[in-house]
Amino acid sequence: PEGELRKRLSTIELADGAAYLSLRSGIPLTPVYIHNIAPGPHPDSLLGRSDSWEALASIVANVFRKIELHVGDPIFPDHPDPSARDRRAIELINKKILSELDRLSEIARQGSFGRTNDGDRGS
């Protein structure tokens, strides 16, 4: 539902579409946290103005990086309803998604064997 690369999860404001579809269909959402990816060039830069050059620059920036995908627990809508347009239910699903993404980002930050990315031992 967010679909953008951000440095901090606290800046994320989720769109409602995925939560709405989950509520209407009863299908769970599975949060995925991507860790250690280098963003492509800024859209206003020379490379960023062309989709092809932007894609190539992003590939080059990430080709030798260890990129991790952290897959969270599925989030099921509490009361699936094909006619639902309940704002509170959508907000609750989005809140659960953000909570799971926070948990996944903490796992990613701790790194392998309980070490943080800066080399300190995690608690």
Order of alpha helices (4+ residues) and beta strands (2+ residues): alpha-beta-alpha-beta-alpha
